[in-house]
Amino acid sequence: MPTVTFKTLGCKLNQAETAILTRAFVENGYDVVQSGKTADVAVINTCTVTGRTDAKCRQAIRSVLRQNPDATVIVTGCYSQVAATEIEAIPGVDYIIGVPDKLSLFDQFPGPGKRELPFILITDQNASLKSLPGQSGDFRNQTRAFLPIQTGCNRRCAYCIVPIARGPSRSLNPAEVIKHAEQLIQTGYKEIVLTGVHVGDYGKDRSGRSELSSLLRQLVQLASSVRFRLSSLDPDDLDDDLIRTIAEHPRICRHFHVAMQSGSDTILKAMNRRHSTSELKEKVDQVIQALGPVGLGTDIIVGFPGETDDLFQETVEFVKSVPFSYFHVFPFSVRKGTAAAEMADQIPPRVRIERAKVLRAVGVTMKNRFTEFFIGKELSVLFENKKIQNRMGGVSSEYVRVEASFDPALVNRIVPVRIIGSIKNVLFGKI
């Protein structure tokens, strides 16, 4: 039996698509081996969100080639879509497949075998709907599954290369989403994360309005033992209907990752974002008023062109005023083909890095405060199939890490846990 190994970089959508590829390889007679092990085929699913990510992709490709010199190497994903010539220059790569043809890889791939020259297939994103899944994924011993419901983005934020890599927004038909969710539930998953490039735009390509709330109301009817989690949203996605839907259904996780990008209105305008800081704060207040304490994450870019010291300080102060439980901080990365790449007043890389350190330190303090808030309270935790000494860990609805004494009967179950303490942002509790 031929073997295959996978290396995935980037977002939850990429992880979901790797799981779909895993299922496709298994159905075509392959045995899946752990990443880093010798295999007949190695698939690298790439990301291109920042310049640093591009470098990580090249490092991953070279690492796989060193570990698996005789393997058939397939490089796919967003970096393949926008930089096929850079990948082609790496000796040993056999297939370079762009995003639209990623999930139909077997249409082009006959089986193991090194090629003298790489086969390259980069399809125009605007002409293709093939990047939407035709089946659910195989998540290999995980308790949470990722379900892609949408891909692409119609927004043109000045810094973002994703619309170039992923194309316009397209949504999976609701009946297909339900079918895939039912397959994942039957497999035994107790949490399904709805993923996409811009999940809040789900359905807009069909009806002109978001159908996310309607989809959630259908999903929560499928099984009483399963909960659903949303991946990243934009502030304007948090409309009254979505907040009300989540408030009415406790099995939709109390966790929002809302992409803010800056706490300065001047920078938000330069980024071509569709919200202001006051609008984001208003949305957060609405969510907390309707749901109580929630996990609230965000993304922040520092060192965007034109960001003075004073404008950066606006972001620092604004972040402190919003009850974020965590945030991801990215130094601005110049992406060829985006509006920001041509802007004046570019910030030196060393300044971007220093600002990222400052903001990350703020994030550590805020995460500690959020975690400790739950001591003495009860959380619903989905425990994973991993034993840590004599303990097991899992994630709460609010996206907080929780550990308790190991009990094999509670693996892959959502159970109430009374929190008794915390160490380094990990909560400890009793069943």
C-alpha positions as CSV (number, residue, x, y, z in Angstrom):
1,M,0.0,0.0,0.0
2,P,1.5,3.4,-0.9
3,T,1.9,6.0,1.8
4,V,1.3,9.7,2.1
5,T,2.3,12.4,4.6
6,F,1.0,15.9,5.0
7,K,2.4,19.2,6.1
8,T,0.0,22.1,6.6
9,L,0.7,25.8,7.1
10,G,-1.7,28.6,7.8
11,C,-5.3,28.9,8.8
12,K,-8.1,26.6,9.9
13,L,-9.4,26.6,6.3
14,N,-6.1,25.1,5.2
15,Q,-6.4,22.5,8.0
16,A,-9.9,21.6,6.9
17,E,-8.7,21.2,3.3
18,T,-5.8,19.0,4.3
19,A,-8.3,16.8,6.1
20,I,-10.4,16.6,2.9
21,L,-7.2,15.6,1.0
22,T,-6.5,13.0,3.6
23,R,-9.8,11.4,3.0
24,A,-9.2,11.5,-0.8
25,F,-5.9,9.7,-0.4
26,V,-7.3,7.1,1.9
27,E,-10.1,6.4,-0.5
28,N,-7.5,6.0,-3.3
29,G,-5.7,3.3,-1.4
30,Y,-3.0,5.2,0.6
31,D,-1.9,4.8,4.1
32,V,-1.4,8.1,6.0
33,V,1.8,8.4,8.0
34,Q,2.8,11.0,10.5
35,S,4.3,14.3,9.2
36,G,8.1,14.0,9.1
37,K,8.1,10.2,8.4
38,T,9.2,8.6,5.2
39,A,6.4,8.2,2.7
40,D,5.9,7.6,-1.0
41,V,4.0,11.0,-1.4
42,A,4.4,14.2,0.5
43,V,1.8,16.9,0.3
44,I,2.6,20.4,1.5
45,N,-0.5,22.7,1.8
46,T,0.8,26.3,1.9
47,C,-0.1,29.7,3.1
48,T,0.9,33.2,1.8
49,V,-0.6,35.6,4.3
50,T,2.7,37.3,5.1
51,G,6.2,37.4,3.7
52,R,7.4,35.4,6.7
53,T,4.8,32.8,5.9
54,D,6.2,32.5,2.4
55,A,9.6,31.9,3.8
56,K,8.2,29.2,6.2
57,C,6.6,27.5,3.1
58,R,10.0,27.4,1.3
59,Q,11.6,26.0,4.4
60,A,8.9,23.4,4.8
61,I,9.4,22.3,1.2
62,R,13.1,22.0,1.5
63,S,12.7,20.2,4.9
64,V,10.4,17.6,3.3
65,L,12.8,17.1,0.4
66,R,15.6,16.4,2.8
67,Q,13.6,14.0,4.9
68,N,11.9,12.3,1.9
69,P,14.3,12.7,-1.1
70,D,12.6,9.9,-3.0
71,A,9.0,11.0,-2.3
72,T,6.7,12.5,-4.9
73,V,6.4,16.1,-3.6
74,I,3.1,17.9,-4.2
75,V,3.0,21.6,-3.2
76,T,-0.5,23.2,-3.2
77,G,-2.4,26.0,-1.6
78,C,-2.2,29.8,-1.5
79,Y,1.6,30.2,-1.9
80,S,1.4,27.9,-4.9
81,Q,-1.3,30.0,-6.4
82,V,0.6,33.3,-6.3
83,A,4.3,32.1,-6.5
84,A,4.5,29.0,-8.6
85,T,7.8,30.2,-10.2
86,E,9.4,30.5,-6.8
87,I,8.4,26.9,-6.0
88,E,9.5,25.7,-9.4
89,A,13.0,26.9,-8.6
90,I,13.3,24.4,-5.7
91,P,14.8,21.2,-7.1
92,G,12.8,18.1,-6.3
93,V,9.2,19.4,-6.4
94,D,7.0,17.3,-8.7
95,Y,3.6,19.0,-8.7
96,I,2.6,22.6,-8.1
97,I,-1.2,22.8,-7.8
98,G,-3.1,26.1,-7.1
99,V,-6.0,26.7,-4.8
100,P,-8.9,26.0,-7.3
101,D,-7.6,22.5,-8.1
102,K,-6.4,21.6,-4.7
103,L,-9.4,19.5,-3.7
104,S,-9.6,17.7,-7.1
105,L,-5.9,16.9,-7.0
106,F,-6.4,13.3,-8.2
107,D,-7.7,14.6,-11.5
108,Q,-4.0,15.5,-12.3
109,F,-2.0,13.1,-10.0
110,P,-1.7,9.6,-11.4
111,G,0.3,8.2,-8.4
112,P,3.8,8.1,-6.9
113,G,6.7,8.8,-9.2
114,K,9.3,11.5,-9.5
115,R,9.1,13.9,-12.4
116,E,12.0,15.4,-14.4
117,L,10.1,18.7,-14.5
118,P,7.3,19.8,-12.2
119,F,3.7,19.6,-13.3
120,I,2.2,23.1,-12.7
121,L,-1.5,23.8,-12.7
122,I,-2.6,27.3,-11.7
123,T,-6.2,28.0,-12.6
124,D,-7.9,31.5,-12.6
125,Q,-9.8,31.7,-9.3
126,N,-12.6,33.8,-10.9
127,A,-13.5,31.0,-13.2
128,S,-13.5,28.2,-10.7
129,L,-15.8,26.8,-8.0
130,K,-13.8,23.6,-7.5
131,S,-12.2,24.9,-4.4
132,L,-15.4,24.2,-2.4
133,P,-15.4,20.8,-0.8
134,G,-17.2,17.8,-2.2
135,Q,-16.8,15.8,1.0
136,S,-16.1,16.1,4.7
137,G,-12.6,15.7,6.0
138,D,-10.6,13.0,7.9
139,F,-9.2,14.6,11.0
140,R,-7.2,11.6,12.4
141,N,-7.9,11.2,16.1
142,Q,-9.0,14.8,16.8
143,T,-12.1,15.7,18.8
144,R,-12.8,18.9,16.8
145,A,-13.5,18.9,13.1
146,F,-13.3,21.9,10.7
147,L,-16.0,22.3,8.1
148,P,-15.3,24.7,5.2
149,I,-18.5,26.6,4.3
150,Q,-17.1,29.4,2.2
151,T,-13.9,30.5,0.5
152,G,-12.6,33.7,-1.1
153,C,-13.2,37.3,-0.3
154,N,-14.8,40.3,-2.0
155,R,-13.3,42.9,0.3
156,R,-10.1,44.6,-0.8
157,C,-8.3,45.5,2.4
158,A,-5.1,47.3,1.4
159,Y,-2.7,44.9,3.0
160,C,-4.3,41.6,2.1
161,I,-3.1,39.2,-0.6
162,V,-5.8,36.5,0.2
163,P,-8.4,37.7,-2.4
164,I,-5.6,37.3,-5.0
165,A,-4.8,33.8,-3.8
166,R,-8.4,32.6,-3.0
167,G,-10.5,34.6,-5.5
168,P,-14.0,36.0,-4.9
169,S,-16.3,34.9,-2.2
170,R,-18.2,31.6,-2.9
171,S,-20.3,29.6,-0.5
172,L,-21.2,25.9,-0.2
173,N,-24.8,25.2,-0.7
174,P,-26.6,24.8,2.7
175,A,-27.7,21.2,1.9
176,E,-24.1,20.3,1.3
177,V,-23.0,21.9,4.6
178,I,-25.7,19.9,6.4
179,K,-24.6,16.7,4.6
180,H,-20.9,17.2,5.6
181,A,-21.9,18.1,9.2
182,E,-24.0,14.9,9.4
183,Q,-21.0,12.8,8.2
184,L,-18.7,14.4,10.8
185,I,-21.3,13.8,13.6
186,Q,-21.7,10.2,12.5
187,T,-17.9,9.8,12.6
188,G,-18.0,10.9,16.3
189,Y,-16.9,14.6,16.4
190,K,-18.4,16.6,19.2
191,E,-17.3,20.1,18.0
192,I,-17.5,21.4,14.4
193,V,-15.7,24.6,13.5
194,L,-17.2,26.4,10.6
195,T,-14.4,27.8,8.5
196,G,-13.8,30.0,5.5
197,V,-11.9,33.1,4.3
198,H,-14.8,35.3,5.3
199,V,-17.4,33.2,7.1
200,G,-19.7,36.2,7.7
201,D,-20.2,36.5,3.9
202,Y,-21.7,33.0,3.8
203,G,-24.5,33.0,1.3
204,K,-24.1,36.5,0.0
205,D,-23.0,35.2,-3.4
206,R,-26.4,33.6,-3.7
207,S,-28.9,36.0,-2.1
208,G,-27.0,39.2,-1.6
209,R,-27.2,38.9,2.2
210,S,-25.6,36.7,4.9
211,E,-27.2,33.3,5.4
212,L,-24.9,32.4,8.4
213,S,-27.7,32.8,11.0
214,S,-30.0,30.6,9.0
215,L,-27.3,28.0,8.6
216,L,-26.5,27.9,12.3
217,R,-30.2,27.4,13.2
218,Q,-30.3,24.3,10.9
219,L,-27.0,22.9,12.2
220,V,-28.0,23.0,15.9
221,Q,-31.0,20.8,15.1
222,L,-28.7,17.9,13.9
223,A,-27.5,16.4,17.3
224,S,-27.9,17.5,20.9
225,S,-24.4,16.3,21.8
226,V,-22.5,18.4,19.3
227,R,-21.5,22.1,19.5
228,F,-20.6,24.5,16.7
229,R,-17.9,27.2,16.7
230,L,-17.4,30.1,14.3
231,S,-14.0,31.0,12.9
232,S,-13.0,34.6,12.1
233,L,-15.6,37.3,11.6
234,D,-15.4,41.0,10.7
235,P,-17.1,43.4,13.1
236,D,-19.9,44.2,10.7
237,D,-20.7,40.5,10.5
238,L,-22.0,40.7,14.1
239,D,-25.5,41.8,13.2
240,D,-28.6,41.6,15.5
241,D,-29.8,38.3,13.8
242,L,-26.5,36.5,14.4
243,I,-26.1,37.7,18.0
244,R,-29.7,36.7,18.7
245,T,-29.3,33.3,17.1
246,I,-26.2,32.5,19.2
247,A,-27.9,33.7,22.4
248,E,-30.8,31.4,21.7
249,H,-28.6,28.3,21.2
250,P,-26.1,27.5,23.9
251,R,-24.5,24.8,21.7
252,I,-23.0,27.6,19.5
253,C,-19.8,28.4,21.3
254,R,-19.4,31.6,23.2
255,H,-16.3,32.5,21.3
256,F,-15.8,35.2,18.7
257,H,-12.6,35.9,16.7
258,V,-13.3,39.4,15.3
259,A,-10.7,40.7,12.9
260,M,-10.0,44.3,14.1
261,Q,-6.5,44.9,12.5
262,S,-5.9,48.3,14.1
263,G,-7.2,50.4,17.0
264,S,-6.6,53.7,15.1
265,D,-9.4,55.0,12.9
266,T,-6.8,56.8,10.8
267,I,-5.1,53.5,10.0
268,L,-8.3,51.6,9.6
269,K,-9.3,54.0,6.9
270,A,-5.9,53.7,5.2
271,M,-6.4,49.9,5.4
272,N,-9.7,50.2,3.6
273,R,-11.5,48.4,6.5
274,R,-15.2,48.8,6.8
275,H,-15.5,49.6,10.5
276,S,-14.4,52.2,13.0
277,T,-13.1,51.6,16.5
278,S,-16.4,52.9,18.0
279,E,-18.4,50.5,15.8
280,L,-16.3,47.5,16.9
281,K,-16.7,48.5,20.6
282,E,-20.5,48.9,20.1
283,K,-20.7,45.4,18.6
284,V,-18.6,43.9,21.4
285,D,-20.9,45.6,24.0
286,Q,-23.9,44.1,22.2
287,V,-22.4,40.6,22.3
288,I,-21.6,40.7,26.0
289,Q,-25.0,42.2,26.9
290,A,-26.7,39.3,25.1
291,L,-24.4,36.4,26.0
292,G,-22.4,37.4,29.1
293,P,-18.6,36.7,29.3
294,V,-17.3,35.4,25.9
295,G,-14.0,34.5,24.5
296,L,-13.0,37.4,22.3
297,G,-10.0,37.2,20.0
298,T,-8.7,39.5,17.3
299,D,-5.9,40.1,14.8
300,I,-3.8,43.3,14.8
301,I,-1.3,44.5,12.2
302,V,1.3,46.9,13.5
303,G,3.7,49.1,11.4
304,F,1.2,49.7,8.6
305,P,2.4,52.5,6.3
306,G,1.8,55.8,7.9
307,E,1.5,54.5,11.5
308,T,3.2,57.1,13.6
309,D,4.1,56.5,17.2
310,D,1.0,58.4,18.3
311,L,-1.3,56.3,16.0
312,F,0.3,53.1,17.3
313,Q,-0.4,54.3,20.9
314,E,-4.0,54.8,19.9
315,T,-4.1,51.0,19.1
316,V,-2.5,50.1,22.4
317,E,-5.0,52.2,24.4
318,F,-8.0,51.0,22.4
319,V,-7.0,47.3,22.8
320,K,-6.8,47.8,26.6
321,S,-10.4,49.2,26.5
322,V,-11.9,46.2,24.9
323,P,-12.3,42.8,26.9
324,F,-10.1,40.8,24.5
325,S,-9.2,37.3,25.8
326,Y,-6.3,37.0,23.3
327,F,-5.1,38.5,20.1
328,H,-2.7,37.7,17.3
329,V,-0.2,40.5,16.4
330,F,1.5,40.7,13.0
331,P,4.1,43.1,11.9
332,F,3.0,44.6,8.6
333,S,4.2,42.5,5.7
334,V,4.6,44.0,2.2
335,R,2.6,41.8,-0.2
336,K,3.2,42.4,-3.9
337,G,0.0,43.3,-5.8
338,T,-1.7,44.9,-2.8
339,A,-2.4,48.6,-2.4
340,A,-0.3,48.9,0.8
341,A,2.8,47.7,-1.0
342,E,2.8,51.0,-3.0
343,M,2.0,53.3,-0.1
344,A,4.4,56.0,1.1
345,D,5.7,56.2,4.7
346,Q,6.6,52.6,5.0
347,I,7.6,51.8,8.6
348,P,11.1,50.2,9.1
349,P,11.0,46.5,9.9
350,R,12.8,47.0,13.3
351,V,10.0,49.4,14.3
352,R,7.3,47.0,13.3
353,I,9.0,44.2,15.3
354,E,9.3,46.4,18.4
355,R,5.7,47.5,18.2
356,A,4.6,43.8,17.9
357,K,6.6,43.0,21.1
358,V,4.8,45.9,23.0
359,L,1.4,44.8,21.9
360,R,2.1,41.1,22.6
361,A,3.1,42.0,26.2
362,V,-0.3,43.7,26.6
363,G,-1.9,40.6,25.2
364,V,-0.3,38.3,27.8
365,T,-1.7,40.5,30.6
366,M,-5.2,40.5,29.2
367,K,-5.2,36.8,28.6
368,N,-4.1,36.1,32.2
369,R,-6.9,38.4,33.4
370,F,-9.5,36.6,31.2
371,T,-8.4,33.1,32.2
372,E,-8.4,33.9,36.0
373,F,-11.9,35.3,35.7
374,F,-13.3,31.7,35.5
375,I,-11.7,30.4,38.7
376,G,-14.7,29.3,40.9
377,K,-17.0,29.1,37.9
378,E,-18.2,26.2,35.8
379,L,-17.3,25.7,32.1
380,S,-18.4,23.1,29.5
381,V,-15.2,21.4,28.2
382,L,-14.7,19.1,25.3
383,F,-11.8,16.7,26.4
384,E,-9.3,15.5,23.9
385,N,-7.8,12.1,23.3
386,K,-4.5,13.0,24.9
387,K,-3.1,12.1,28.3
388,I,-0.7,14.6,30.0
389,Q,0.9,12.6,32.8
390,N,-2.3,11.8,34.8
391,R,-4.4,14.6,33.4
392,M,-6.4,15.3,30.2
393,G,-7.0,18.6,28.5
394,G,-9.7,20.2,26.4
395,V,-11.2,23.5,25.3
396,S,-14.2,25.3,26.8
397,S,-17.0,27.0,24.8
398,E,-15.1,30.3,25.5
399,Y,-12.0,28.9,23.9
400,V,-10.1,28.5,27.2
401,R,-7.7,25.6,27.8
402,V,-8.8,23.4,30.7
403,E,-7.2,20.4,32.3
404,A,-8.6,17.8,34.8
405,S,-7.8,14.4,36.2
406,F,-7.6,11.8,33.4
407,D,-10.8,9.7,32.9
408,P,-10.9,7.7,29.7
409,A,-14.7,7.6,29.9
410,L,-14.8,11.4,29.4
411,V,-12.6,11.6,26.3
412,N,-14.4,13.2,23.4
413,R,-17.3,14.2,25.6
414,I,-18.5,17.7,26.6
415,V,-18.7,17.8,30.3
416,P,-19.1,20.5,33.0
417,V,-16.0,21.3,35.0
418,R,-15.7,23.4,38.1
419,I,-12.5,25.6,37.8
420,I,-10.3,25.6,40.9
421,G,-7.1,27.3,39.6
422,S,-4.8,28.3,36.7
423,I,-1.2,28.2,35.7
424,K,0.1,30.0,32.6
425,N,-3.3,30.5,31.0
426,V,-4.3,26.9,31.6
427,L,-7.3,26.4,33.9
428,F,-7.5,23.4,36.2
429,G,-10.8,22.0,37.4
430,K,-12.8,19.1,38.8
431,I,-15.4,17.2,36.9
